[in-house]
Amino acid sequence: MLKHLIKLFSSLKLTVTCLLLGCILVFWGTLAQVHLGLYKAQNEFFRSVFVYWQPAGSGFHIPIFPGGYLLGTVLLINLLCAHVRYYQPGKRKIGIVLIHLGVVLLLLGQMLTDFLSQESNLHLRIGETRNYSEADRAFELAVLDTTDKDSDQVVAIPCSLLVRRGEVSDPGMPFTVRVKTFYANSSLAQQPQPGYDPVKTTAGPGSGIWWREEPRETEMNRMDMPSAIVEITTPKSSIGTFLVSGWLDRPQQFVYDGHTYELLLRQERFYQPFSLHLIEFRHDKYPGTDIPKNFSSRVRLQNVENHEDREVLIYMNNPLRYAGETFYQASFDPDDHGSVLQVVRNPTWLTPYFSCVLVATGLLIQFLSHLIPFLKRRMMK
């Protein structure tokens, strides 16, 4: 049975089939971006085991094509099995080993990047200091204990838990958050409009607001704005139901057991042990034109733990790499008084470089292992 499996997974026909299906998947997924958008197309075609088809008006999802993860895994197994089946030890095969090892690392590195990498944005106005970045499309429900004037105690509940519409408890909260209604994307209105329903809450600003559920956003320059109605319950009674929404800037407030709490549905935050202060942002143009010449942010990096305080200039193709994160100059505010830095944490960012070095070294060794004996034979004639 093991020999049959190795023969099957080491087959050249399987390699060609997977490569052909991969070409179809790339072509299909690229066309699908027109209607689905970049992020949704990536998730449905390339970051999935299967591509699913949903019949109109039904909740069924039928797998119709292998996804990127499945094709990548099969290609990886195919490469390993082919190496085991056909590899013959010897000095002249060292190049083949390095080439195969480089390709394996390239496939594994891409998969690990999808699972481990983290992207977020850091928006700074001139003179502003922050020690956290925010997710581009993910939200969280922040429960803040603001009783202490010097510091806040925060419990963050990701939307992946809110969407289940159940009860959420945490040792840092003396109460339970019960999700009664959750919209992954929504719109609010101050006046009655067709298709909108009145928000029914018992506490906080919510009455007098109308809302409705919206389809999920697929365009790159737009994002979902979730909204929810949550109930705060204690072992004795219910404190009330509140409206939380990505559209609301002001948090909902309530008092329980002598403590003041706030509820805020905000973009998911990633805190760092250091802070960045925006000193200056430059948007230079070529003289006499509106063509951009340079975007740059001069920031002050402050890390209290190691007593570090220095200025750094971040501009195009010159990011700041610090504490395992990379800060790129990504965008800016229309009034040129604010900067947006893209923050990337990718523990496997060196894997593609190392893989390319292994493949290049293997090709060079394999080429020289045939070239040198050939030249020796020519010289002996």
N, C-alpha and C positions, 0 to 999 in steps of 0.2 A: 504493500500500500504506500509506503514511504517513497519507494522508487517511482511509482506511478505519479505521485503528487509532484515529486521533483521534476519528472519528465514533462508533466503538464505545465508547471509554472516556469520552467526554464525554456519553454518552446519559443522559437523565433516568431512563429505565427502569432503567439500571444503578444509579443513585443510590438509587432506591426499593427495588430488590432487595437491595442491600447493607444499607440501613437495616432492612429487614424481617428479613433473616437475622441482623443484629446484635441485634434485639429477641429473636428466638428463642434466639440464643446466650446472651444475658444471662439469660433465663428458665430455660433448660436448665442452664446452669452454676450458677445460684443453687440450683436443686433438687438438683444433684449434690453440693453441699457437705454435705448431710445424711449421705451415705454415704462420700464421698471425703475430706471435710475441706476447710478453706479453702485450704491451700497446694497440695494436689494438684489441686483443682478449678481453681485459678488457672492452674497450669502446663498442665493438659490442655485447658482450654477457651479461656483468654484469652491465655496466653503461648505460643501454638503456631500453626503454620501450618494444621494440620488437627486435627480431633477424630477420634480413632481408636477402632475397635471391635475387641476381641480375642475371637474365639470361644473358648468354654470348652474347656480342655484343649489349646489350641494356642498356638504362639508367634508367630502371625501378627498383625499390626496393620493393619487395613483402614481407610483414610480414608473417613469417612462424612459429614463436615460441615466447612465452612471454619472455621478458628480465628480468634482475635482478631487475630493479626498479619496474616493474609491479608486479612481484611475491612478492617482499618485501612489497609493498603497500597493496596488497590483503591480505597477511598474517597479516599485522597490523590491517586492518579493521576487519578481521575475529576474531582476538583476542579480540578487543574491543567489537564487537557485542556479542561474546560468553560470555564475562564477564557481559554485561548488561542483557543478556537473562537468564543466569543461576545463577547469584550471589544472595545469600541470606544473608542479613546483620546479623552480629553476631560476638561475640568475637572469636569464633573458626574459622572464615573465614579471620582473619587478615593476616594469612600467605599466603593464596591464593591471596589476594589483593597485597601483597608485591611481590610475584612471578610474577604476571601479569604485575605489574608496572615495575619491573626490565627488563622483556622481551621487553616491549614497549620501554623503554629507550634504550635498546640495538639496536633495529631496527632503531629507530629515530636517535640515535647517529651515526650509520654507514652511514645513508643517509646524515646527516649533515656533516660528515667527508668528503664524496665525493664532496660535494658542497663547503665547506668552507676551507678545508685544502689546503696548498700550499707547494710544494717542490721545492727546487732549490739547486744549488751547489755554494760553495765559494772556488775558486782556489787561493791559495797563494803560492808564492815563498818565500824562506827565505829572510827576510828583507823587504818584501812587506807589504803594508797597504791598506786595502779596507774597504769601508763602504757599500758595496752592494753585493748581490749574483745574480747568473744568472740562468734562467730557463734551464732545461735540453733539452727541445725539442721545445720551443716556441721562435719565433723571433719577432723583432720589427724594424721599420724604425725610426732611431733617426735623428732628424733635429736639429743641434746644431748651435747656434749663438756664434761664438768664437771671437767676436770683442773685448770684455773685456778680458784683459790678466789675470785677477785674478779669473774670474768665467765664466762659460758657461751657456747660457739659452738653455734648452733642451725641445723639444716637441717629445714625443714618440708615434708612430702610430703602433698599434699591427697589426700582419699579418691577423687577422680576418677581418680587414677593407681593407687591400691591396688585398685580394683574390677576392673582389667584383669588382675590376678593374674600380673604379669610381673616383670621385674627393673627396679629403679630405682637409678640412680647419680647422683652429684652431685660436682662438684669439691671440695666441702667435706667429703666423706666418703671415707676411704681404703678403703672396702669397698662392697659392693653389697647392697641390700636386695631379697631375693626373696620375693614374696608367694605363699605356698603355698595358703592358704585365706582367703577374706574373706567376712564376712556383713555386709550393710548394716545389718541390725538383728538383735539376738541377745539371748539371756538366758543367764546363768551360774548354776550350782548347785554347792554344796559337797558334795552327796551324790547318788548315782545316782537319777535320776527317769525316769519313762516318757517316751520321745521324746528324751532327752538322750544325747549321745555323749561318751565321755571325750576330753579334750583331750590330744593327743599332741605333746609337746615334748621337747627334749633339754637345755634350759637354762632357768634361771629358774623362778619359781613358775608352774607350769602343770599339772603332773601332780597328780592328785587333784581336778581341777576338771572338771565336765561342762558342756557347752554345746549349744545348738541354734539354728538360724536361725529368726527370727520374721518375720511379715509387716511391711511398712513401715507406720509409724504415720501416721495421717491426722488425729487429733485435735489441736486447737490447743495444748492444755496438755500434750502429750506429744511426745517426739521419739525418733528412732531412736538406738539405742545399738550402734554397730558393734563388731565383734571380728574379729581376724585372727590367723593364725599366719604369722610371717615368719621367714625364714632369713637370717642375716648371713654372707655369703661373702666371702672374700678371694682374691687370685690364687693362693694356695697351698692353702687348705683352707676348711672351713666352721667358723665359730665356734659355731654351734648354731641351733636353732629356738626362738622365743620366742612366748608368748601376749601380745598387746596388745589391750586392750579399753577401751571407754568406761566400763565398770563398775569398772575397776581404778584406784584413786587413786595407788597406788605404782608408780613406773616400773620397768621391767626394766633390770638393770645388767650390764655386761660390760666386760672390759679387753682392749684390743688395742694392741700396739706402744707400751706404756707410757702409754696414755691411757685414762681412764675414761669410758665412754659410758652413756647412759640412753636407753631407748625408752619413749615415752609416747603413747598414742592419746588426744588431747584435742580439745576444741572449737577450731575454727580461730580464731586470734588476729590482731588488727589493732593494730599498735603505733603510738603517736603520739609526737611529739617533745616532749611535755609530760606531766605527771602530775596526777591529781586525788586529793586526800586528803579523806576524809569526816570532817568535824568533828562534825556533829550531824544526826540525822534526827528529824523531828517527824511524828507521826501524831495530829493533833488531832481530837477528836470534839465534837459538840454536847452541851452539859451534860445529863446524865441519860439519854443515849441512846448507842447504838453506831453512830450514823450518822456517817460520816467528814465532817469539816469541812475538813481541809487535810492535804496530804502535801507535805513539803518537805525538801530536803537542802542543808545548808550545807557547801560544799566549799572547799578551798584549791587554787587553780590555780597550778601552779609550772612555769615554762618557763625552763630554765637558759640556753638560747641567747640570749634577749633580756632576761634578768634580771628576769623577771616573776614576781611573787609576790603574789597577792591572793585575797580571799575572795569567793565567789559564792553566791547563794541561788537554788536551782533548785526551782520548784514548778509546780503544774498551770498550763498555759497560759503559763508564763514559762520557756522553755528557755534554756540557755546555748548561744550560737552563737560558735564559736571555731575558727580554723584550718580553715575549710571544713566543719566538723562541727557538728551540732546535738544537744545532750544534753537529753532529755526525762525528766521524772519519770514512770517507768512502773510500778514495783511496789516491794515492800518485803518484808523477812523477817517471819515471824510474831511474832518476839519484839521487833519494832520497834527492833532494833539493827543493821539492815542495810538498804541501799537498792539498788534496781535502776534504772539509767538506760538508756534506749534511745538508742543512738547512730546517727544517720542522716547519711550522706554522700551528697548529691545535687547534683552540679554543675549540674543544669538546674532547680533549684527556682524560679528566677525566671521561667522560660518561661511557665507558666500565667498569672501576673499580667500579664506583658507582652502575652500573647495577648489577654486580656480587655480590656486598655486599647486595643489596636488595634481589636478588634471594636466596642467601645463608641464609640471615636472615629469609626470608619467609619460606624456607624449614625447618629451625631449629624450628621456631615457630609452623609450621604445625605438625612437628614430635612430639614436646613436648606436643602439645595440645591433642594428642591421647595417648602418652606414660604415662603422669602423671595420667590421670583418670584410665588407665589400671592398673597402679601400686597401686593406692589407692584401687581399687576393690580387687586386690590380697591380700593386707594387711588386709582387713576387713574380709576375709574368715578365 
